[in-house]
Amino acid sequence: MKRYIFIFLLILTILFIPNKTFAEEWYKGQYGCSYSDINKLRTLASAIKFDVKYLGNLRNNEYGIQISNVSKDLVVYFNDEKVDTTKIFDDLYPSTYSTFVIKIAEGNACSGLLEIPKKVTIPAHNYYYDEELCEGASDLDICDPNYDSTQITRVEFEQRIDDYKNGKLDKNTNKFIEFSKKYWYVYVIALAIIVSVVVVIYSKKRKIKF
């Protein structure tokens, strides 16, 4: 009876506590690729840089992405096509994003076992900011390089510039609004400090009473 119990326990041990070799064989699905190999490739993938480059104030081919620090064991794909990382990936539009996929290169023992998506956001841009109309009106948001010019028509742009230069828009008010939009966190920090000071003072007063 004891013999059968021992055999039963041995079977359970093999089933539920597999050794590392069996676990790796199950994970890799192919010869020569281990847990450590996959982890190293993940680390190499996380080190790849996707730098957005401003190529010029143009309607077409305005932004590009420079992909660098790519290991020979990895390959970058876009729309199922291999990307030439020696060149700038261009012809990108503002206020959009591109999704790349990092894969293991063919010939590597772990090829086909790892795919990591990488989403790269292209910032908004203002096509009007370097026009002569913006000279003397740089305080306006519509003359900021990072303003999304798709939110305003040409007619609206010219009208706002005209109103600003003719005093129909309060320049000081506009500066305050633009500052508030850009540095909103300053007000949040200031408010937090004020509240903290009030709480500390109130707590001290209560302790003095007692």
MOKABEL-V275068 format. One record per pair of residues at least 6 apart in sequence whose ideal C-beta (glycine too) atoms are under 8 Angstrom apart, sorted by sequence separation. I is the first residue (numbers start at 0). J is the second residue. D is the distance in whole Angstrom. If there is no record, write none. Layout:
# MOKABEL-V275068
i:I j:J d:D
i:I j:J d:D
This chain:
# MOKABEL-V275068
i:27 j:33 d:6
i:54 j:60 d:6
i:55 j:61 d:6
i:69 j:75 d:6
i:75 j:81 d:7
i:76 j:82 d:6
i:82 j:88 d:6
i:91 j:97 d:6
i:103 j:109 d:5
i:104 j:110 d:7
i:127 j:133 d:7
i:133 j:139 d:8
i:136 j:142 d:5
i:140 j:146 d:5
i:161 j:167 d:8
i:162 j:168 d:5
i:54 j:61 d:6
i:74 j:81 d:6
i:75 j:82 d:4
i:103 j:110 d:5
i:141 j:148 d:8
i:163 j:170 d:7
i:179 j:186 d:7
i:17 j:25 d:8
i:26 j:34 d:6
i:53 j:61 d:7
i:54 j:62 d:6
i:102 j:110 d:8
i:103 j:111 d:7
i:133 j:141 d:8
i:148 j:156 d:8
i:151 j:159 d:8
i:27 j:36 d:8
i:53 j:62 d:6
i:54 j:63 d:5
i:66 j:75 d:6
i:75 j:84 d:6
i:88 j:97 d:8
i:102 j:111 d:8
i:103 j:112 d:7
i:133 j:142 d:4
i:159 j:168 d:7
i:23 j:33 d:5
i:27 j:37 d:8
i:52 j:62 d:7
i:103 j:113 d:5
i:141 j:151 d:6
i:163 j:173 d:7
i:23 j:34 d:6
i:26 j:37 d:8
i:51 j:62 d:6
i:52 j:63 d:5
i:77 j:88 d:7
i:102 j:113 d:7
i:22 j:34 d:8
i:51 j:63 d:8
i:52 j:64 d:7
i:101 j:113 d:8
i:102 j:114 d:5
i:51 j:64 d:6
i:52 j:65 d:5
i:101 j:114 d:7
i:102 j:115 d:8
i:50 j:64 d:7
i:100 j:114 d:6
i:101 j:115 d:4
i:127 j:141 d:7
i:128 j:142 d:5
i:49 j:64 d:6
i:50 j:65 d:5
i:69 j:84 d:5
i:100 j:115 d:7
i:101 j:116 d:8
i:127 j:142 d:7
i:128 j:143 d:6
i:129 j:144 d:8
i:141 j:156 d:6
i:49 j:65 d:8
i:50 j:66 d:8
i:66 j:82 d:7
i:100 j:116 d:5
i:101 j:117 d:6
i:125 j:141 d:7
i:128 j:144 d:5
i:48 j:65 d:8
i:49 j:66 d:6
i:50 j:67 d:7
i:67 j:84 d:7
i:82 j:99 d:7
i:99 j:116 d:7
i:100 j:117 d:7
i:125 j:142 d:7
i:48 j:66 d:7
i:66 j:84 d:4
i:98 j:116 d:6
i:99 j:117 d:5
i:125 j:143 d:6
i:128 j:146 d:7
i:141 j:159 d:6
i:142 j:160 d:8
i:47 j:66 d:7
i:48 j:67 d:5
i:98 j:117 d:7
i:99 j:118 d:8
i:125 j:144 d:6
i:141 j:160 d:7
i:47 j:67 d:7
i:48 j:68 d:5
i:77 j:97 d:7
i:98 j:118 d:5
i:99 j:119 d:7
i:124 j:144 d:7
i:125 j:145 d:7
i:139 j:159 d:7
i:47 j:68 d:5
i:77 j:98 d:8
i:97 j:118 d:8
i:98 j:119 d:8
i:124 j:145 d:7
i:125 j:146 d:4
i:127 j:148 d:6
i:139 j:160 d:7
i:46 j:68 d:5
i:47 j:69 d:5
i:65 j:87 d:5
i:66 j:88 d:6
i:77 j:99 d:5
i:96 j:118 d:6
i:97 j:119 d:5
i:123 j:145 d:6
i:124 j:146 d:8
i:125 j:147 d:7
i:126 j:148 d:5
i:64 j:87 d:7
i:65 j:88 d:8
i:76 j:99 d:7
i:77 j:100 d:8
i:96 j:119 d:6
i:122 j:145 d:6
i:123 j:146 d:7
i:124 j:147 d:7
i:125 j:148 d:5
i:46 j:70 d:8
i:63 j:87 d:4
i:64 j:88 d:5
i:75 j:99 d:5
i:76 j:100 d:5
i:96 j:120 d:5
i:97 j:121 d:7
i:123 j:147 d:4
i:124 j:148 d:7
i:132 j:156 d:8
i:136 j:160 d:5
i:139 j:163 d:6
i:63 j:88 d:6
i:64 j:89 d:8
i:75 j:100 d:7
i:76 j:101 d:8
i:95 j:120 d:8
i:96 j:121 d:6
i:132 j:157 d:7
i:47 j:73 d:7
i:63 j:89 d:4
i:75 j:101 d:6
i:76 j:102 d:6
i:95 j:121 d:5
i:123 j:149 d:8
i:43 j:70 d:4
i:62 j:89 d:7
i:63 j:90 d:8
i:64 j:91 d:7
i:74 j:101 d:8
i:75 j:102 d:8
i:94 j:121 d:7
i:133 j:160 d:7
i:136 j:163 d:5
i:47 j:75 d:7
i:63 j:91 d:6
i:73 j:101 d:6
i:74 j:102 d:5
i:93 j:121 d:6
i:94 j:122 d:7
i:132 j:160 d:5
i:136 j:164 d:6
i:43 j:72 d:7
i:44 j:73 d:6
i:60 j:89 d:5
i:62 j:91 d:4
i:73 j:102 d:7
i:74 j:103 d:7
i:92 j:121 d:7
i:93 j:122 d:6
i:94 j:123 d:5
i:127 j:156 d:6
i:135 j:164 d:7
i:40 j:70 d:8
i:43 j:73 d:6
i:60 j:90 d:5
i:61 j:91 d:7
i:62 j:92 d:7
i:73 j:103 d:6
i:74 j:104 d:5
i:91 j:121 d:5
i:93 j:123 d:5
i:94 j:124 d:8
i:59 j:90 d:7
i:60 j:91 d:8
i:61 j:92 d:7
i:62 j:93 d:7
i:72 j:103 d:6
i:73 j:104 d:6
i:74 j:105 d:8
i:93 j:124 d:4
i:40 j:72 d:6
i:61 j:93 d:7
i:72 j:104 d:5
i:138 j:170 d:6
i:40 j:73 d:7
i:54 j:87 d:8
i:64 j:97 d:7
i:66 j:99 d:8
i:71 j:104 d:7
i:139 j:173 d:7
i:143 j:177 d:8
i:52 j:87 d:6
i:54 j:89 d:6
i:72 j:107 d:5
i:138 j:173 d:6
i:138 j:174 d:5
i:140 j:177 d:6
i:139 j:177 d:8
i:138 j:177 d:6
i:140 j:180 d:7
i:49 j:99 d:7
i:94 j:147 d:6
i:47 j:101 d:6
i:93 j:147 d:7
i:64 j:119 d:6
i:94 j:149 d:7
i:93 j:149 d:8
i:44 j:101 d:5
i:62 j:121 d:5
i:62 j:122 d:8
i:62 j:124 d:8
i:40 j:103 d:6
i:61 j:124 d:7
i:40 j:107 d:8
i:49 j:117 d:6
i:51 j:119 d:7
i:56 j:124 d:8
i:58 j:126 d:7
i:40 j:109 d:6
i:44 j:113 d:8
i:51 j:120 d:8
i:47 j:117 d:7
i:49 j:119 d:5
i:51 j:121 d:6
i:56 j:126 d:6
i:44 j:115 d:5
i:51 j:122 d:7
i:53 j:124 d:8
i:36 j:108 d:7
i:37 j:109 d:6
i:41 j:113 d:7
i:56 j:128 d:8
i:36 j:109 d:5
i:40 j:113 d:6
i:56 j:129 d:6
i:41 j:115 d:7
i:37 j:112 d:7
i:32 j:108 d:4
i:37 j:113 d:6
i:31 j:108 d:3
i:32 j:109 d:4
i:30 j:108 d:7
i:31 j:109 d:8
i:29 j:108 d:7
i:29 j:109 d:8
i:32 j:112 d:6
i:27 j:109 d:7
i:29 j:111 d:8
i:29 j:112 d:7
i:28 j:112 d:7
i:27 j:112 d:7
